[in-house]
Amino acid sequence: MAMFDAHSNLLPKLRRSLLVAWDVLAASASVVVAHQLVFDQGTAGQSLPRLFQLAALAGVTALVVGQIRGVDRVRPRYLGLYDALNLGLCALPQVLLVLLMHRYQVGPMGSVAFALLHGFQVTMLWLAVRIGMRLYSWRQVPFQLMPVSGRRRRTLIVGAGDAGEVVAREIQKRRDTDSSITGFVDDSPEKRSLIISGVRVLGAVNDIPRIVESAQVDEILIAIPSATSEELRRIVKICKGTSAA
C-alpha cells in the first residue's frame, strides 16, 4: 500500500515537472524561431550570442511567471477557458521583455513584430501541449451524440446552464458509472434545441413527463443552483409525477 501511494504521488509531481520544463523550453525556442521569421540574414536583428541570452532570459521569465500564476498546478483534464486566458496573461511579460530588450540592444525596427509573434507562438505552444494532455486523459471516453441504449440508466438533467454542463461532462467522463445522458430540460427559450457537451436540450421543465415516457428515462438530476425554493418544489413535484427516480 505504501509503495502504491508513493507511486500515485510521484506521477503528478513528474507531470508538473515535465510541464514546467516544457514551458521554459517553449519560451526559449519561440524567441529564436520568431527572430528568424521576422529578420532576414540578421538584418536589424540580434547577434547570435545576444539572441541566445534573450532566449535564456525568456525561459527564466516563463518559469517565474508560471510559478506565480500556478499554470503548472492546473490538471489538463479540466483545462478550461480561464486556464487558456491565464496562459495568455503569462505570455504578456514575454512580449514586454522581447520588445524592450530588442529596442535597447538593436533599435525599434521590427521590435513590435518580433515581440508579438513570440507572444503568440509561446501561448500556442503552451496551450497545445495541455490540450494534447487533456485529449489523452479522455482517450477511453467515447464522444456520444446519442444516448447509449442497453443496460445503462438513462439520465435527464434539469438545467442546461453551467452546472448542468459540468454534471453532463462528469458523467460522460466516468467509466465507473452505469448512467448515460438522455438530454437536458430548461425553461430558457434561447436554450431550446441547443446541443451542450454532445447532448440536446429536449424541452422545458413542464415537458419532463412527456420526455420521461418517450425516452424511457430512469433518473432525473436537478442542476440549477440558482433556483429558488419555490422553483425547486415545482420541479420536484413534476418529477415525482413520473416513473423516473
Backbone as a ProteinNet text record, in pm:
[ID]
protein_1_A
[PRIMARY]
MAMFDAHSNLLPKLRRSLLVAWDVLAASASVVVAHQLVFDQGTAGQSLPRLFQLAALAGVTALVVGQIRGVDRVRPRYLGLYDALNLGLCALPQVLLVLLMHRYQVGPMGSVAFALLHGFQVTMLWLAVRIGMRLYSWRQVPFQLMPVSGRRRRTLIVGAGDAGEVVAREIQKRRDTDSSITGFVDDSPEKRSLIISGVRVLGAVNDIPRIVESAQVDEILIAIPSATSEELRRIVKICKGTSAA
[TERTIARY]
83.3	0	86.5	196	284.6	350.7	391.3	453.9	354.9	228.9	126.1	102.4	94.4	73.4	189.7	312.6	430	427.2	385.6	378.6	272.6	155.6	46.9	81	163	203.8	316.2	395.1	507.7	462.2	358	313.2	269.8	185.5	151	271.6	366.2	486.7	570.5	580.1	655.2	587.5	455.4	381.7	401.4	396.8	416.7	557.9	656.7	795.5	816.8	758.4	771.2	699.8	587	512.3	591.1	653.1	735.9	853.4	918	1031.1	988.9	869.8	820.1	794.2	734.8	705.3	833.3	937.4	1065.2	1128.4	1129.2	1188.2	1111.5	978.6	895.9	921.1	935.3	960.5	1094.5	1196.9	1329.5	1331.4	1272.2	1272	1189.2	1080.8	994.8	1067.1	1154	1231	1317.2	1386.3	1475.7	1395.7	1285.4	1204.1	1142.3	1087.4	1026.5	1129.7	1249.5	1356.9	1391.7	1401.9	1437	1326.3	1202.6	1091.2	1078.3	1111.8	1093.8	1211.5	1333	1451.6	1520	1565.8	1634.2	1785	1853.7	2000.5	2059.5	1989.9	2042.3	2021.5	1955	1934.1	1845	1892	1819.9	1787.3	1852.2	1823.1	1932.4	1913.3	2008.9	2129.8	2245.6	2359.4	2330.2	2398	2368.8	2387	2497	2511	2399.4	2365.2	2258.6	2122.8	2102.8	1977.3	1962.3	2069.2	2064	2047.1	2106.7	2086.3	1940.1	1880.9	1739.8	1651.4	1686	1608.4	1615.6	1735.1	1751.5	1673.1	1675.4	1600.6	1450.1	1405.6	1264.2	1225.1	1314.1	1287.6	1276.6	1366.8	1361.6	1233.6	1195.2	1072.2	950.5	950.1	840.1	831.6	946.8	949.9	893.9	939.2	898	749.2	706.5	566.9	473	516.5	434.8	413.1	517.3	502.9	410.8	420.3	334.5	188	163.4	27.4	-24.2	63.6	22.8	-24.5	29.7	-18.1	19.7	121.5	161.8	75.9	-7	-90.7	-230.9	-257.2	-387.2	-383.2	-478.7	-485.2	-535.4	-458.2	-500.7	-635.9	-674.4	-805	-919.9	-898.5	-1002.6	-967.1	-884.5	-845.1	-967.6	-976.6	-1090.4	-1048.4	-1148.1	-1121.4	-1038.3	-1067.1	-989.5	-841.4	-812.9	-673.5	-604.8	-679.2	-622.6	-591.2	-682	-657.6	-541.1	-528.3	-417.8	-283.9	-278.4	-156.2	-124.1	-228.7	-206.7	-153.4	-203.4	-153.9	-8.1	29.7	170	261.9	205.9	287.4	312.4	233	249.9	388.4	439.6	576.8	679.3	654	743.1	744.7	626.1	614.7	689.2	667.8	734	885.4	927.9	1071.6	1137.8	1081.6	1140.5	1137.3	1025.9	1012.4	1118.3	1131.7	1224.9	1370	1401.3	1539.8	1584.7	1496.1	1534.4	1550.7	1461.2	1474.7	1602.1	1637.1	1756.7	1884.1	1887.4	2010	2027.1	1916.6	1924.7	1860.1	1738.4	1665.6	1519.1	1438.9	1294.3	1252	1335.9	1294.8	1262.5	1138.5	1097.1	1071.3	1088.1	1077.1	933.6	835.6	695.3	653	687.2	652.5	721	845.1	922.5	855.4	820.2	760.9	622.9	538.5	403.2	403.8	491.2	499.4	545.3	642.7	688.5	575.7	502.6	391.9	286.6	252.5	153.1	205.6	329	386.8	394	442.4	462.7	328.9	227.6	94.6	39.5	52.7	3.3	79.2	210.3	288.9	248.3	231.5	187.5	50	-39.2	-176.3	-185.3	-106.7	-114.5	-80.8	24	63.8	-40.1	-105.1	-208.9	-335.2	-370.2	-484.3	-455.2	-332	-293.2	-303.6	-261.6	-270.8	-416.3	-498.9	-642.1	-705.2	-676	-730.1	-680.7	-554.8	-500.8	-570.2	-601	-667.8	-810.1	-866	-1002	-1000.2	-886.8	-872.2	-968	-1016	-1104	-1250.2	-1277.7	-1415.2	-1474.3	-1571.8	-1631.3	-1715.4	-1706.8	-1790.8	-1927	-2031.4	-2162.7	-2256.5	-2303.9	-2407.2	-2545.5	-2556.3	-2684.1	-2675.9	-2788.5	-2786.1	-2752.7	-2686.5	-2647.7	-2765.5	-2795.1	-2904.2	-2849.3	-2938.7	-2894.6	-2914.3	-2815.8	-2830.4	-2800.6	-2754	-2717.5	-2842.9	-2836	-2950	-2957.1	-3073.6	-3092.3	-3121.3	-3040.7	-3046.4	-3090	-3185.1	-3230.7	-3183.2	-3120.7	-3067.9	-3157.5	-3202.8	-3284.3	-3190.7	-3181.9	-3090.5	-2979.8	-2983	-2882.9	-2782.5	-2755.8	-2657.1	-2519.8	-2437.7	-2301.3	-2299.2	-2386.4	-2388.5	-2431.7	-2533.5	-2578.5	-2472.2	-2396.8	-2290.2	-2179.5	-2147.5	-2044.8	-2090.1	-2216.8	-2270.6	-2265.5	-2307.6	-2306.6	-2165.5	-2069.6	-1931.2	-1873.4	-1905.3	-1853.1	-1910.3	-2038.6	-2099.8	-2039.9	-2016.9	-1960.2	-1817.5	-1741.9	-1601.4	-1582.4	-1675.6	-1658.3	-1691.9	-1602.9	-1625.5	-1682.7	-1690.4	-1742.3	-1888.5	-1958.2	-2099.6	-2180.4	-2304.7	-2390.9	-2492.7	-2465.5	-2558.3	-2515.7	-2612	-2587.6	-2684.9	-2640.8	-2722.2	-2820.4	-2948.8	-3052.1	-3073.2	-3066.7	-3085.8	-3099.8	-3118.3	-3143.4	-3288.1	-3337.4	-3457.4	-3425.1	-3478.8	-3452.2	-3564.6	-3604.9	-3715.4	-3672.5	-3542.5	-3494.2	-3522.1	-3597.1	-3631.7	-3509.5	-3404.5	-3288.3	-3203.8	-3234.7	-3158.8	-3228.8	-3347.7	-3421.9	-3347.1	-3334.1	-3270.6	-3119.2	-3060	-2914	-2852.3	-2726.8	-2650.8	-2535.8	-2534.3	-2435.4	-2357.5	-2227.2	-2141.8	-2194.3	-2245.1	-2294.1	-2433.4	-2503.5	-2636.6	-2736.4	-2852.8	-2953.3	-3044.5	-3085.2	-3189.1	-3323.7	-3399.2	-3518.3	-3647.1	-3645.1	-3767.5	-3759.4	-3877.2	-3886.1	-3917.5	-3921.9	-3949.1	-4085.7	-4182.8	-4317.7	-4322.6	-4218.6	-4213.2	-4154.5	-4114.1	-4047.3	-4131.1	-4260.6	-4338.2	-4338.6	-4353	-4354	-4218.1	-4108.9	-3974.1	-3941.4	-3980.3	-3954.3	-4021.3	-4143.8	-4217.7	-4162.3	-4135.6	-4092.6	-3949	-3861.7	-3720.5	-3686.5	-3788.3	-3768.4	-3658.8	-3672.2	-3574.1	-3583.5	-3468.4	-3462.8	-3443.1	-3368	-3341.2	-3333.5	-3364	-3362.4	-3269.8	-3177	-3086.1	-3118.4	-3126.8	-3153.9	-3022.6	-2987.4	-2860.2	-2888	-2959.9	-2991.6	-2960.8	-2835.4	-2800.9	-2865.6	-2906.9	-2967.6	-3118.5	-3178.1	-3323.6	-3371.1	-3485.3	-3545.5	-3612.3	-3647.7	-3713.9	-3847.7	-3916.5	-4044.6	-4025.1	-3922.1	-3893.3	-3852.3	-3773	-3730.8	-3850.2	-3942.2	-4060.4	-4143.4	-4154	-4228.5	-4162.8	-4028.5	-3956.7	-3969.8	-3953.1	-3962.7	-4102.6	-4204.2	-4342.5	-4366.1	-4314	-4329.5	-4253.7	-4132.1	-4052.1	-4118	-4179.9	-4245.8	-4364.7	-4418.7	-4530.6	-4491.5	-4363.7	-4313.8	-4266.9	-4227.9	-4178.8	-4029.6	-3962	-3817.7	-3784.6	-3665.3	-3621.5	-3575.5
-121	0	125.7	122.9	239.2	263.8	153.1	167.6	221.7	179.3	228.4	377.5	420.8	562	646.5	595.9	669.7	682.1	574.6	577	674.8	674.2	763.6	909.4	935.7	1073.1	1119	1024	1058.7	1104.6	1042.9	1075.2	1220.7	1276.1	1418.1	1510.5	1478	1561.2	1554.8	1435	1419.5	1495.2	1487.9	1558.6	1709.5	1759.9	1903	1945.2	1863.2	1895.8	1899.4	1802.8	1799.8	1918.1	1957.6	2071.3	2200.9	2216.7	2335	2337.9	2221.9	2214.3	2249.2	2202.2	2234.5	2383.9	2445.9	2588.9	2671	2633.4	2704.9	2683.4	2558.7	2527.2	2595.6	2595	2657.1	2807.3	2871.6	3015.9	3048.8	2971.4	2995.8	2969.3	2856.9	2821.6	2920.9	2970.3	3064.5	3194	3238.6	3360.5	3343.4	3229.4	3203.9	3193.3	3118.9	3099.7	3231.1	3308.2	3436.3	3531.2	3530.7	3616.1	3578.4	3448.8	3403.9	3434.7	3431.9	3460.5	3609.6	3693.9	3838.3	3901.4	3856.8	3922.4	3833.3	3894.5	3823.6	3840.4	3726.3	3726.4	3817.4	3828.5	3908.6	4058	4102.7	4245.6	4300.9	4401.5	4465.9	4368.2	4253.6	4152.3	4141.8	4049.3	4028	3950.7	3976.1	3888	3754.9	3650.4	3517.2	3505.9	3556.1	3547.3	3621.5	3740.1	3815.8	3747.3	3683.7	3612.8	3497.8	3424	3312.9	3363.9	3479.5	3539.3	3577.5	3636	3674.6	3550.5	3443.7	3319.3	3260.5	3263.9	3212.9	3297.7	3429.1	3518.9	3496.2	3468.3	3438.2	3310.6	3211.4	3087.4	3109.9	3190.8	3221.9	3297	3391.5	3467.3	3374.4	3279.7	3183.5	3100.4	3061.8	2983.3	3062.4	3187	3269.3	3304.1	3354.4	3395.3	3274.8	3161.6	3041.1	2993.7	3004	2964.9	3060	3189.2	3287.6	3265.7	3240.6	3221.5	3079.1	2986.3	2850	2769.7	2797.8	2728.3	2580.2	2542.8	2401.8	2321.1	2389	2318.7	2288.2	2328.7	2301.1	2163.3	2078	1946.4	1961.9	1919	1934.3	1871.6	1769.4	1704.9	1803.4	1906.4	2005.1	2142.4	2143.6	2269.4	2342.3	2470.8	2549.7	2683.4	2766.3	2897.3	2984.6	2978.8	3059.4	3023.3	2893	2848.1	2893.4	2893.3	2941.7	3090.6	3166.9	3310.8	3334.9	3248.8	3260.6	3239.3	3146.1	3124.1	3246.8	3306.7	3429.4	3541.3	3548.7	3650.1	3625.7	3498.5	3465.4	3503.5	3511.4	3547.7	3697.9	3779.2	3925.3	3971.2	3922.3	3961.2	3921.3	3810.1	3768.4	3872.2	3919.9	4020.9	4148	4194.2	4317	4297.5	4180.2	4152.8	4160.5	4090.5	4089	4228.4	4299.1	4433.3	4528.4	4530.8	4625.3	4586.5	4457.7	4414.9	4438.8	4410.8	4430.2	4578.9	4661.2	4806.6	4860.2	4809.5	4858.2	4813	4687.5	4632.6	4662.4	4667.3	4680.8	4809.1	4835.5	4951.2	4916.2	5015.1	4992	4911.2	4902.8	4837.7	4689.3	4651.3	4511.8	4462.5	4547.2	4500.3	4460.7	4537.3	4507.7	4374.7	4355.9	4230.1	4111.3	4129.8	4025	3986.9	4086.5	4061.6	3997.3	4049.2	3996	3853.2	3826.7	3691.4	3592.9	3634.8	3548	3522.6	3627	3610.7	3514.3	3526.5	3436.3	3292.9	3276.6	3142.5	3072.1	3142.2	3076.7	3041	3125.7	3092.8	2968.1	2959.3	2842.6	2715.8	2727.6	2611	2561.9	2655	2617.6	2553.4	2613.5	2564.2	2429.7	2412.6	2290.6	2166.7	2174.5	2055.3	2023.3	2125	2099.9	2041.3	2089.7	2031.8	1886.1	1859.1	1721.4	1632	1683.4	1606.1	1584.9	1685.5	1670.9	1563.8	1566.3	1465.5	1326.1	1316	1186.6	1134.2	1224	1180.9	1134.7	1177.2	1135.9	1024.9	959.3	867.1	749.3	712.6	597.1	637.4	766.1	813.6	839.4	762	784.1	909.6	984.6	1103.1	1057.9	1090	1038.6	1152.1	1150.6	1244.3	1187.7	1056.1	991.8	917	906	831.2	684.5	626.9	486.6	398.9	303.7	211.9	90.7	7.2	-113.9	-105.4	-155.2	-168.2	-39.5	61.2	185	264.8	332.7	411.7	543.2	573	695.1	810.5	914.7	1027	1153.9	1222.5	1352.7	1459	1564.3	1670.9	1793.8	1841.7	1962.8	2081.4	2169	2282.3	2267.8	2352.2	2346.3	2460.6	2501.5	2606.5	2548.9	2628.3	2584.9	2459.9	2457.3	2341.6	2215.4	2227.3	2112.1	2061.1	2153.5	2113.4	2039.4	2084.2	2017.3	1876.5	1863	1730.9	1636.5	1685.9	1603.3	1559.2	1652.4	1619.9	1514.4	1527.4	1431.1	1291.7	1284.6	1154.3	1093.3	1174.6	1124.5	1075.1	1138.6	1103	979.6	954.9	845.1	711.7	614.2	479.3	386.7	436.3	352.5	381.2	446.4	474.7	401.6	367.7	299.8	396.1	526.7	627.8	680	716.2	786	903	1013.3	1133.9	1125.1	1133.1	1133.5	1273.7	1374.6	1511.8	1607.8	1734.7	1840.2	1888.9	1950.5	2034.4	2167.5	2273.4	2407.1	2499.2	2588.4	2679	2799	2817.3	2930.9	2908.1	2997.1	2976.5	2972	3049.6	3053.9	2926.1	2839.3	2714.8	2596.3	2617.8	2508.2	2454.6	2324.7	2253.4	2274.3	2340.9	2351.6	2214.4	2198.7	2078.4	2119.5	2064.6	2100.8	1975.4	1978.8	1862	1738.6	1759.5	1648.3	1601.5	1674.9	1634.1	1745	1705.5	1802.7	1847	1974	2026	1985.7	1902.4	1838.4	1915.9	2011.3	2086.8	2163.4	2202.5	2279	2186.1	2243.4	2163.7	2096.8	2167.1	2110.4	1991.8	1977.4	1866	1739.6	1744.3	1630.1	1502.1	1504	1378	1317.6	1401.7	1351.4	1292.6	1363	1316.9	1187.3	1178.5	1056.5	935.9	956.6	845.3	808.6	910	881.6	830.7	882.5	843.2	735.5	689.1	585.2	624.4	744.3	797.6	723	687.4	614.5	705.3	815.2	903.8	1048.1	1139.8	1283.1	1351.2	1431.6	1509.3	1656.8	1727.4	1871.9	1945.7	2030.3	2104.2	2252.5	2312.4	2455.7	2518.7	2552.2	2607.5	2741.6	2813.4	2945.6	2939.3	2821	2808.6	2844.1	2910.5	2942.9	2818.6	2825	2710.7	2680.9	2784.5	2763.9	2694.3	2735	2671	2524.9	2499.1	2361.2	2273.7	2327.1	2249.8	2216.5	2312.9	2289	2178.2	2185.2	2084.7	1946.8	1940.6	1812.8	1754.2	1838.7	1791.9	1730.2	1795.6	1743.2	1611.2	1604.3	1482.8	1365.1	1393.5	1287.2	1229	1305.8	1256.6	1167.3	1132.7	1046.4	912.5	823.7	693.2	693.3	806.3	814.4	832.9	790.7	804.2	946.3
0	0	0	80.3	86.7	-48.3	-114.6	-246.3	-347.2	-338.3	-430.3	-409.7	-281.7	-252	-303.1	-284.9	-332.4	-484.1	-551.9	-698.7	-745.4	-677.9	-718.3	-692.3	-589.8	-561.1	-653.5	-703.3	-788.9	-927.3	-980.5	-1116	-1131.7	-1041.6	-1056.2	-1047.2	-959.1	-946.6	-1073.5	-1131.1	-1255	-1368.4	-1375.4	-1479.4	-1466.5	-1343.7	-1322.5	-1360.8	-1325	-1358.1	-1509	-1578.9	-1725	-1788.5	-1730.7	-1784.3	-1766.2	-1650.3	-1625.6	-1722	-1740.8	-1833.2	-1975	-2015.9	-2149.9	-2164.4	-2063	-2069.2	-2086.7	-2012.9	-2022.2	-2159.7	-2205.2	-2335.8	-2448.6	-2440.5	-2545	-2551.9	-2435.8	-2434	-2498.9	-2466.4	-2523.3	-2673.9	-2715	-2857.1	-2938	-2879.7	-2951.6	-2984.1	-2892.9	-2918.4	-3043	-3052.2	-3165.9	-3295.5	-3292	-3412.8	-3458.8	-3365.3	-3401.4	-3460.9	-3404	-3455.8	-3598.9	-3625.8	-3760.5	-3861.4	-3816.5	-3907.1	-3939.2	-3843.2	-3862.5	-3936	-3904	-3959.4	-4063.3	-4170.4	-4279.5	-4266.6	-4260.5	-4261.3	-4154.3	-4042.2	-3933	-3948.5	-4057.4	-4077.5	-3967.5	-3895.4	-3784.1	-3673.3	-3675.2	-3575.1	-3470.7	-3378.5	-3271.4	-3323.4	-3262.5	-3286.8	-3217.8	-3261.4	-3210.5	-3058.6	-3000.4	-2853.8	-2780.3	-2830.2	-2765	-2780.9	-2895.2	-2917.5	-2817.9	-2795.8	-2701	-2557.3	-2527.3	-2395.7	-2375.4	-2480	-2472.6	-2458.7	-2530	-2521.1	-2380	-2320.5	-2184.5	-2084.9	-2104.4	-2016.3	-2029.6	-2152.2	-2173.4	-2099.8	-2099.6	-2027.3	-1877.4	-1823.2	-1680.2	-1645.8	-1731.8	-1709.6	-1711.6	-1805.2	-1812.4	-1684.6	-1630.9	-1507.4	-1390	-1374.5	-1260.9	-1270.2	-1385.2	-1401.2	-1392.7	-1450.2	-1443	-1301.5	-1217.3	-1077.3	-1002.5	-1035.4	-969.5	-1006.4	-1135.5	-1184	-1161.2	-1125.4	-1094.4	-1213.7	-1334	-1453.9	-1454.4	-1377.4	-1373	-1277.4	-1196.2	-1098.5	-1151.9	-1276.4	-1337.7	-1402.7	-1367.2	-1429.8	-1572.8	-1672	-1811.2	-1840.4	-1764.7	-1784.5	-1767.5	-1683.8	-1656.2	-1713.5	-1816.4	-1879.6	-1933.3	-1902.6	-1947.2	-2003.9	-2031.9	-2090.8	-1997.7	-1867.8	-1772.7	-1779.9	-1789.6	-1793.6	-1922.5	-2033.6	-2160	-2151	-2090.9	-2072.6	-1977	-1876.3	-1781.9	-1852.2	-1946.7	-2023.8	-2109.4	-2167.7	-2244.1	-2157.7	-2034.4	-1940.3	-1905.1	-1893.9	-1865.3	-1980.9	-2101.3	-2218.1	-2226.5	-2157.6	-2164.7	-2118.6	-2005.1	-1968.5	-2073.3	-2143.2	-2250.7	-2362.6	-2398.1	-2505.2	-2465.9	-2343.3	-2297	-2288.8	-2243.3	-2233.5	-2370.6	-2468.5	-2602.5	-2664	-2645.1	-2702.3	-2646.8	-2514.5	-2451.6	-2477.9	-2466.4	-2487	-2631	-2726.8	-2866	-2897.6	-2845.9	-2869	-2806.8	-2689.3	-2619.9	-2690.4	-2735.9	-2792.2	-2940.6	-3014.8	-3160.3	-3210.7	-3164.2	-3212.3	-3233.5	-3269.8	-3280.1	-3402.3	-3504.8	-3628.6	-3606.4	-3631.9	-3621.3	-3481.2	-3380.9	-3243	-3207	-3255.8	-3223.6	-3285.7	-3414.6	-3481.3	-3414	-3378.3	-3310	-3178.6	-3097.9	-2966.7	-2977.9	-3068.8	-3082.2	-3136.2	-3232.7	-3286.8	-3179.6	-3100	-2990.8	-2891.8	-2854.6	-2760	-2811.4	-2939.2	-2999.1	-3002.6	-3046.6	-3057.7	-2923	-2822.6	-2694.2	-2630.1	-2649	-2596.5	-2663.4	-2794.8	-2867.6	-2828.5	-2807.8	-2767.2	-2628.4	-2536	-2401.2	-2404.5	-2483.2	-2488.8	-2560.3	-2666.3	-2747.2	-2665.2	-2584.7	-2508.9	-2402.1	-2346.8	-2245.3	-2308.9	-2427.2	-2497.9	-2533	-2575.6	-2604.4	-2481.5	-2365.9	-2241.7	-2202.6	-2228.3	-2196.8	-2285.4	-2413.9	-2504.6	-2466.9	-2426.5	-2387.2	-2261.5	-2167.3	-2044.2	-2070.5	-2184.2	-2221.3	-2326	-2345.9	-2459	-2452.7	-2332.6	-2319.5	-2306.8	-2325.3	-2310.9	-2447.4	-2492.8	-2624.1	-2625.8	-2734.5	-2751.8	-2803.2	-2728.7	-2760.2	-2798.2	-2921.8	-2963.3	-2934.9	-2923.5	-2898.4	-2766.4	-2694.9	-2570.1	-2591.2	-2494.5	-2503.2	-2464.1	-2546.2	-2515.8	-2443.2	-2395.7	-2329.1	-2179.6	-2104.5	-1960.1	-1884.8	-1950.6	-1880.4	-1845.3	-1730.8	-1683.7	-1760.9	-1813.4	-1890.3	-1794.4	-1806.6	-1712.6	-1783.1	-1723.4	-1772.3	-1674	-1725.6	-1640.9	-1651.4	-1538.1	-1533.1	-1513.2	-1612.4	-1607.4	-1709.4	-1811.1	-1918.2	-1906.2	-1781.6	-1758.3	-1729.2	-1660.6	-1630.8	-1543.4	-1440.6	-1350.6	-1424.9	-1508.7	-1586.6	-1681.1	-1742.2	-1834.3	-1760.7	-1638.3	-1557.9	-1520.3	-1479.5	-1443.6	-1563.2	-1680	-1800.8	-1835.9	-1826.5	-1860.8	-1766.7	-1638.1	-1542.1	-1565.5	-1596.8	-1623.8	-1749.1	-1851.3	-1976.4	-1957.7	-1866.9	-1849.7	-1762.6	-1672.3	-1576.8	-1642	-1619.3	-1671.4	-1565.3	-1440.3	-1332.7	-1302.2	-1394.6	-1375.9	-1482	-1446.9	-1542.8	-1603.3	-1591.7	-1641.8	-1778.4	-1859.1	-1985.4	-1993	-2052.4	-2057.6	-2174	-2142.2	-2246	-2301.2	-2213.2	-2258.7	-2142.4	-2177.3	-2079.6	-2093.3	-1987.2	-1996.5	-1931.9	-1988.1	-1936.6	-1981.2	-1891.3	-1922.5	-2006.1	-2026.5	-2104.5	-2253.4	-2318.6	-2460.2	-2551.8	-2521.3	-2610	-2603.2	-2507.1	-2496.3	-2561.7	-2612.5	-2674.1	-2795.2	-2803.3	-2914.6	-2922	-2821.2	-2819.4	-2792.8	-2833.2	-2800.5	-2710	-2589.1	-2487.3	-2449.8	-2471.5	-2445.8	-2518.7	-2639.5	-2719.8	-2684.2	-2596.4	-2550	-2582.9	-2633	-2678.4	-2565	-2569.9	-2480.7	-2540.8	-2468	-2524.7	-2502	-2409	-2383.4	-2253.9	-2202.3	-2078.6	-1962	-1842.7	-1723.1	-1731.8	-1785.9	-1797.6	-1894.3	-1976.9	-2072.1	-2011.4	-1885.2	-1823.2	-1830.2	-1794.4	-1802.6	-1943.4	-2044.5	-2182.4	-2219.1	-2182	-2216.9	-2144	-2016.1	-1938.5	-2003.1	-2048.4	-2109.4	-2246.5	-2329.9	-2467	-2473.9	-2385.6	-2388.6	-2286.6	-2211.2	-2110.1	-2010.9	-1957	-1861.8	-1729.3	-1672.8	-1545.8	-1425.1	-1444.7	-1332.2	-1379.3	-1287.8	-1318.1	-1218.3	-1269.2	-1186	-1200.9	-1089.6	-1091.3	-1071.9	-1167.6	-1163.4	-1186.5	-1092.8	-1101.4	-965.9	-938.2	-806.2	-777.3	-880.6	-859.1	-841.1	-846.3	-836	-695.4	-689	-559.3	-502.2	-373.8	-309.7	-376.7	-419.9	-488.4	-622.5	-696.8	-825.5	-806.4	-702.1	-674.7	-638.1	-557.9	-521.1	-644.8	-736.3	-861.3	-943.1	-955.6	-1034.7	-971.1	-839	-768.7	-782.1	-774.3	-787.4	-925	-1029.8	-1166.4	-1180.5	-1123.6	-1134.5	-1060.9	-945.2	-867.3	-943.2	-1036	-1113.6	-1229.1	-1238.1	-1344.5	-1287.1	-1374.3	-1330.5	-1301.3	-1328	-1306	-1160.8	-1122.1	-983.2	-955.9
[MASK]
+++++++++++++++++++++++++++++++++++++++++++++++++++++++++++++++++++++++++++++++++++++++++++++++++++++++++++++++++++++++++++++++++++++++++++++++++++++++++++++++++++++++++++++++++++++++++++++++++++++++++++++++++++++++++++++++++++++++++++++++++++++

